[in-house]
Amino acid sequence: MGELRFVRMGFGADAVEYQQAWDEQRRVHTARFEDGIPDTVLLLEHPPVYTAGRRTADNERPLDGTPVIDVDRGGKITWHGPGQLVGYPIQKLPRPVDVVAHVRRLEEALIRTCAEFGLETTRVEGRSGVWVLGDPVEQRPVLGGLALDFDPRLTDEEFDPRLNGPEYAPSNAGQRREDRKIAAIGIRVAKGVTMHGFALNVNPDNKWFDRIIPCGIRDAGVASLAAELGRDVTIEEVLPVVERHLRDVLENADLKPRAIEKTPVA
């Protein structure tokens, strides 16, 4: 991969409204498709907003009617807002596009970022994003006075953690010592060029996630660098670290088209 350009769109008091960022993504996407610009990563903070990917179910949205922006990325519903570093890598990939490989590269850059701050993170099989692993199930605190073998989130299709208070809130997953996601990833590829990207929780108020089923996952929660490290961490100090690891991973990637198995002709 060649040159990678970073654009810092706005943070803090200059946080970028989601619609404005989406419009800019589309503009940059067109320019990249036409080879008018190099691969570009937009970096920013958003004011509080819920966005829903194409696979979001109705029963994963806010119960109180809070507005949700439906977007054309993969994945389900999530939240963006203050204290969260959002990145939109807009890259041209060889066709047929290997979407999984692109997601793995983003995960790797964020795993390295967390490690530099002293936090061990990893991937979870079958779940995109970057995770802080919890304790083994048998070592976790009991929920609701029941053994974890009877965790209603897993055994009762009608159970809704949004209605059951802090005991089941995604923001309290660390206290329950469960797996918790520190960085979400959702992308779209159009004309061989990527859009959307990642959201790394640096120091947000994770209670925003309690009003939804984050990423459609009921048996895990959310984390942040600040909460996991037990100290204040700012977007300002994380930003150059993320840029450095994205540059290292993405610029040095050996991009290859997705392998297609051909069915033998009988």
C-alpha positions in Angstrom: 0.0 0.0 0.0 1.2 3.5 -0.8 1.0 6.8 1.0 -1.6 7.2 3.8 -3.0 10.6 4.5 -4.6 11.6 7.8 -7.2 14.3 8.2 -8.1 15.5 11.7 -11.6 16.8 11.2 -12.6 18.0 14.7 -12.6 17.1 18.4 -14.0 18.4 21.7 -15.8 21.7 21.1 -15.2 21.1 17.4 -16.8 17.6 17.3 -18.2 16.8 13.9 -21.9 16.1 13.4 -22.5 12.6 12.0 -24.2 13.8 8.8 -21.4 16.2 8.1 -18.8 13.4 8.5 -20.9 11.1 6.3 -21.1 13.6 3.6 -17.3 14.1 3.8 -16.8 10.4 3.6 -18.7 10.2 0.4 -16.8 13.1 -1.1 -13.5 11.6 -0.2 -14.7 8.1 -1.4 -15.4 9.5 -4.8 -12.1 11.3 -5.0 -10.2 8.1 -4.0 -12.1 6.0 -6.5 -11.0 8.5 -9.2 -7.4 8.4 -7.9 -7.6 12.1 -7.2 -6.2 11.6 -3.7 -4.3 8.9 -1.8 -5.8 6.6 0.8 -7.2 8.8 3.5 -8.2 8.3 7.2 -10.6 10.8 8.6 -10.2 11.1 12.4 -12.7 12.9 14.7 -15.1 12.9 17.6 -18.9 13.0 17.2 -21.5 14.7 19.4 -23.7 12.0 20.9 -25.4 9.9 18.2 -26.8 6.4 17.7 -26.1 4.8 14.3 -27.6 1.6 13.0 -26.0 -0.7 10.5 -28.0 -2.8 8.0 -28.4 -5.8 10.3 -29.9 -3.9 13.3 -33.1 -5.4 14.7 -35.9 -3.3 16.0 -35.5 -4.8 19.5 -31.9 -3.5 19.7 -32.8 0.2 19.3 -33.4 2.7 22.2 -36.7 2.0 24.0 -37.4 5.7 24.7 -37.6 6.7 21.0 -34.1 8.4 20.9 -33.4 9.2 17.3 -31.2 6.7 15.4 -29.4 7.4 12.1 -29.6 4.4 9.8 -26.4 4.0 7.8 -25.1 1.8 4.9 -22.3 0.0 6.8 -22.3 -3.5 8.0 -22.9 -4.5 11.6 -25.6 -3.4 14.0 -26.4 -0.4 16.3 -23.8 1.5 18.2 -23.2 4.9 19.8 -20.7 7.6 19.0 -19.9 10.6 21.2 -17.5 12.6 23.3 -14.5 10.6 24.5 -14.6 8.2 21.6 -12.0 8.4 18.8 -13.6 7.6 15.5 -11.7 6.8 12.4 -12.9 6.4 8.8 -10.2 4.8 6.6 -11.1 5.4 2.9 -8.8 3.0 1.0 -8.7 1.5 -2.4 -8.4 -2.3 -2.2 -7.6 -4.9 -4.9 -10.6 -6.7 -6.3 -12.2 -9.1 -5.4 -12.1 -7.2 -2.1 -11.0 -9.1 1.0 -13.3 -7.4 3.6 -12.2 -9.7 6.5 -8.5 -8.9 5.9 -9.3 -5.1 6.0 -11.1 -5.5 9.3 -8.3 -7.6 10.8 -5.8 -4.8 9.9 -7.9 -2.2 11.7 -8.2 -4.5 14.7 -4.4 -5.0 14.7 -3.6 -1.3 14.7 -6.0 -0.8 17.7 -4.7 -3.8 19.6 -1.2 -2.3 19.3 -2.5 1.1 20.4 -4.1 -0.3 23.5 -0.9 -2.3 24.3 1.2 0.9 24.1 -1.0 2.3 26.9 -0.5 -0.9 28.9 -3.8 -2.6 28.2 -3.9 -6.1 26.8 -6.7 -6.6 24.2 -7.5 -9.2 21.7 -10.0 -10.5 19.1 -13.0 -12.7 19.9 -13.9 -15.4 17.4 -17.0 -14.6 15.5 -17.2 -11.0 16.9 -15.5 -8.1 15.1 -13.7 -5.3 17.0 -11.2 -5.2 19.8 -12.0 -6.8 23.2 -10.9 -6.9 26.8 -11.4 -10.5 27.9 -13.3 -11.2 31.1 -12.7 -14.0 33.7 -13.8 -17.6 32.9 -17.5 -18.0 33.4 -17.2 -20.1 36.5 -15.1 -17.3 38.2 -17.5 -14.4 37.5 -19.9 -12.9 40.1 -23.4 -14.4 40.2 -26.1 -12.3 38.5 -29.5 -11.9 40.1 -28.9 -14.5 42.7 -28.7 -17.2 40.0 -25.8 -19.3 38.8 -24.4 -18.2 35.5 -25.7 -21.4 33.9 -29.1 -19.6 34.1 -28.0 -16.2 32.8 -31.3 -15.0 31.4 -29.5 -13.1 28.6 -28.6 -16.4 27.1 -31.6 -18.6 28.0 -34.6 -16.3 27.8 -35.5 -14.9 24.3 -37.8 -12.4 25.9 -35.2 -11.0 28.4 -34.2 -7.4 27.7 -31.1 -6.1 29.5 -32.3 -2.5 28.7 -35.2 -3.0 31.1 -33.3 -4.7 34.0 -31.1 -1.9 35.4 -27.4 -1.6 36.1 -27.1 -5.3 37.0 -27.2 -6.2 33.3 -26.0 -2.8 31.8 -23.3 -3.1 29.1 -21.4 -0.3 30.8 -21.0 -2.4 34.0 -19.5 -5.4 32.2 -16.1 -4.7 33.7 -17.6 -5.0 37.2 -19.1 -8.3 36.2 -15.7 -9.3 34.8 -17.3 -10.2 31.5 -15.8 -9.8 28.0 -16.2 -6.2 26.9 -15.6 -4.4 23.6 -13.3 -1.4 23.6 -13.3 -0.7 19.9 -16.1 -1.4 17.4 -15.6 -1.8 13.7 -18.2 -1.5 10.9 -17.3 -0.9 7.3 -18.7 -0.8 3.8 -16.9 -1.3 0.5 -18.2 0.4 -2.6 -16.4 0.2 -6.0 -13.4 -1.4 -4.3 -13.0 1.6 -1.8 -13.7 1.3 1.9 -15.9 3.6 4.0 -16.9 3.8 7.7 -14.4 2.3 10.1 -13.7 2.1 13.8 -14.6 3.7 17.1 -12.2 3.4 20.0 -13.5 4.2 23.5 -11.0 6.4 25.1 -12.8 8.1 28.0 -16.6 8.3 27.1 -19.6 8.0 29.3 -20.3 4.3 28.5 -23.8 4.6 30.0 -24.9 5.8 26.6 -24.6 2.2 25.5 -27.1 1.0 28.2 -30.0 2.4 26.1 -29.3 0.0 23.2 -28.1 -3.6 22.6 -24.6 -2.6 21.5 -23.7 -4.3 18.2 -26.6 -6.7 19.0 -24.5 -8.5 21.6 -26.4 -9.3 24.8 -23.9 -11.4 26.8 -21.0 -8.9 26.9 -20.5 -5.2 27.4 -18.3 -2.2 26.6 -15.0 -0.9 27.9 -12.8 2.2 27.7 -9.1 2.9 28.0 -9.6 5.2 31.0 -11.8 2.8 32.9 -9.6 -0.2 32.3 -6.4 1.6 33.2 -7.9 3.4 36.1 -6.7 6.8 35.1 -7.5 9.7 32.9 -6.7 9.2 29.2 -7.5 11.8 26.6 -8.2 11.8 22.9 -5.3 14.2 22.5 -2.7 11.6 23.8 -4.3 8.6 22.0 -4.6 10.3 18.6 -0.9 10.3 17.5 -0.5 6.7 18.8 -3.5 5.5 16.7 -2.1 7.3 13.7 1.3 5.8 14.0 0.0 2.2 14.3 -2.5 2.7 11.5 0.3 4.0 9.3 2.5 1.1 10.2 -0.2 -1.6 9.7 -1.9 -0.1 6.6 1.1 1.2 4.7 3.1 -2.0 5.1 0.2 -4.3 4.3 0.7 -6.8 1.5 -2.7 -6.3 -0.2 -4.0 -9.2 -2.1 -7.4 -9.8 -3.7 -9.7 -12.3 -2.0 -9.0 -15.8 -3.2 -12.0 -17.3 -5.1 -12.4 -21.0 -5.2 -13.5 -22.2 -8.5 -16.0 -25.0 -8.7 -14.7 -27.8 -10.8 -16.6 -28.4 -14.0 -18.0 -32.0 -14.0 
